[in-house]
Amino acid sequence: MEKFNVGTDIVCISRLANTIAKMPTFIKKIYTDQELALAQEIKNPMNFYATRFAAKEAIMKATNLELEFREIEILKGSNGEPLAKLINHAEYELKISVSYDTDYAIAFCLAIKK
């Protein structure tokens, strides 16, 4: 029998941009090397950072695990969809949805414990 839970989070994009500007090491604490490389391919990397930050928060809420941000990796699937995985926690299957507008990024996560 599978157990599932949901999580959601919203991020103010300008607030995250200010944090990154004030603390340049912040992104290295939050994003994996592969995520950082992927962000460089994006026209507006701040939207990428904000949606991924919101998704990581949503994943933490959905799994109820005490995770470091870099234990969660969110890359792109073949159709551009976000694909999330937990490092060292293969017992979870994650389904996420992310979106943003001018001011905010939002994410939802469905975490299924196998």
C-alpha positions in Angstrom: 0.0 0.0 0.0 1.4 3.4 -1.0 1.3 6.4 1.4 1.2 9.9 -0.1 1.2 13.4 1.1 1.2 16.9 -0.5 3.1 20.0 0.1 3.0 23.5 -1.4 5.1 26.7 -1.2 5.2 30.2 -2.6 8.3 32.4 -3.0 8.5 36.2 -3.6 11.0 36.3 -6.5 12.3 39.8 -5.6 13.0 38.7 -2.0 14.9 35.7 -3.2 16.9 37.9 -5.6 17.8 40.3 -2.8 19.0 37.3 -0.6 21.2 36.0 -3.5 22.6 39.5 -4.1 23.4 40.0 -0.4 24.8 36.5 0.1 26.3 35.1 -3.2 27.2 31.8 -1.4 23.4 31.2 -0.8 22.9 29.5 -4.2 25.7 27.0 -3.5 23.9 26.0 -0.3 20.6 25.5 -2.0 21.2 24.2 -5.5 23.1 21.2 -6.8 25.9 21.6 -9.4 23.6 20.2 -12.1 20.8 22.7 -11.1 23.3 25.6 -11.3 24.4 24.5 -14.7 20.8 24.2 -15.9 20.0 27.7 -14.6 22.8 29.1 -16.8 20.8 27.8 -19.9 17.7 29.7 -18.8 16.9 33.2 -20.1 15.9 34.5 -16.6 17.7 32.3 -14.1 16.0 34.1 -11.1 12.6 32.5 -12.1 14.4 29.1 -12.3 15.9 29.7 -8.8 12.6 30.8 -7.3 10.5 27.9 -8.7 13.2 25.4 -7.6 13.4 26.9 -4.1 9.6 26.8 -3.8 9.6 23.2 -5.1 12.3 22.1 -2.6 10.2 23.7 0.3 7.1 21.9 -1.0 9.0 18.6 -1.1 10.2 19.0 2.4 6.6 19.6 3.6 5.3 16.6 1.6 7.9 14.1 2.8 8.2 15.3 6.4 11.9 14.6 6.1 14.6 16.8 7.6 16.5 17.4 4.4 19.2 19.7 3.3 18.3 21.7 0.2 21.1 20.0 -1.8 19.6 16.6 -1.0 16.8 17.5 -3.4 17.6 17.9 -7.1 15.2 19.2 -9.7 16.2 18.9 -13.3 14.2 18.9 -16.6 12.6 16.0 -18.3 12.5 15.5 -22.1 9.5 17.7 -22.5 10.9 20.5 -20.2 8.8 19.3 -17.2 10.5 19.5 -13.8 11.7 16.2 -12.4 12.6 16.0 -8.7 14.5 13.3 -6.9 15.7 12.9 -3.4 19.4 12.0 -2.9 19.6 9.0 -0.4 15.8 8.6 -0.2 14.8 6.4 -3.0 11.7 5.3 -1.1 9.9 8.4 -2.4 8.5 9.1 -5.8 7.9 12.8 -6.3 5.5 14.6 -8.6 5.9 18.3 -8.8 4.3 21.3 -10.5 5.9 24.7 -10.6 4.8 28.1 -12.0 5.7 31.8 -11.7 4.4 35.2 -12.7 6.1 38.6 -12.3 6.3 38.6 -8.5 5.9 35.1 -7.2 6.8 31.5 -7.8 4.7 28.6 -6.6 5.2 24.8 -6.3 3.2 21.8 -5.4 4.5 18.4 -4.6 2.9 14.9 -4.3 5.2 12.6 -2.4 4.4 8.9 -2.7 6.2 6.6 -0.3 6.8 3.3 -2.1 
